[in-house]
Every structure is written in structure tokens, then in C-alpha cells.
């Protein structure tokens, strides 16, 4: 009898582990805020779309691999010839959002365009993006541009950014 219970337990554990570790489709739209540090006048509500696969790992980390898109009037425009923005987060709470190719005469050729750096937590719930803006495409903690989600107000967005970036030693202006 004990052997049967042990076998059933092992089967249940195996099924749960398989379910837990298999990548799952993750598609969501979050309300967020685009703002500039140190400048109260720059503020816009935006929508952030994530479409990809979220995977749990044995060590407790989550990874995301997929497409990111944004809706908003004031957001920096991605060059038309660039392919869609990708996010390949390997679970270190820090990653870049980029496009690796551009379309040149109907052919995809390597051309890296980086929108910015993503900061998140282990659960991949709130996140903040330091957006590279202007020419040259730079970012500074005193006057850089940010996207934070989920957030409705500039204050809420700033708190999310401050909390997530602090663990990387980045202190940002309000």
C-alpha cells in the first residue's frame, strides 16, 4: 500500500513539475505612465503590450521572451524600418528592450536599436523602463525618460521606478 501511495505521489509531483516548468503564453496590456525625471510637465498615460512566453525555472526565476509594443503620443518613435521590439528577460530583473533587425528593400538585415533598459521584480509584475531618448540616445537619472507600469499617476510611476532601480544602485530624481 505504501508503495502505491509513493508512486501516486511521484506521478503527481512529476505532473506538477512539468506543468510549472513548461513556458506559458503571456499576453497582457498594462496601463502605464511615460514621464521625465526632474520635469513635472512631461507626463502621459500609455499602454504597454506584452506578447510572448513566460517561463518558471527551478531556481524560482521567471524569464520572458516576446514582443513589446507601446501606445502613446509622446513616446519616442521607433524608426519605421526597424522590426518589432523584443524583450528577452533571463530572470535577472534587468534586461534591454531592442530591435535586432531593420528591413532594407524587403530583406531583414542586422541593425540594433535599443529602446531602453527594463527593471522588474522576480514576479515580472511591476516594471520600469529607462528610455533612451534624444541624440545621442542617452539616459540620465536626473532628467531621463521613463515608462512605468502598472501606474496611473506620475507619483505612482516614480515610486515603482525608484524601488526597482534602487537594487541596482541607481538613485533617480523625482
C-alpha angles and dihedrals in degrees: 000000000000090000091055092050090048092050092049090048092051091048092050091046091049093049093048092047091050092049092046096049100042112099113255129209110256119192121161143145118216130193110233145160131249111203145150122242113240093014117089091186095068107078132130134165110234139178121235118202121199120188120172146072126311117200133189119214133206091251090059097254123130124215129198127200118179152081127311125198134172138209118207141108100232099044117116111268117244111225110265094234094056119099120239121299116264133203118199104177113181097192101269093116088244130079143140129253109220150152113227100193143037128206111244115182091335094311125107110233127181112269121147118216116177117200094186149288123297123217119190143149131255091269093052089227110123116027140175130204124205100214119214105224140173129016116328091032101241141145132210130186090230100054108001125135120249141190116201129179145226091026138122102188136043091241092053091047091050092051090052091049094046093050096047097042096044093075088060092052095255116137114190133202119245 
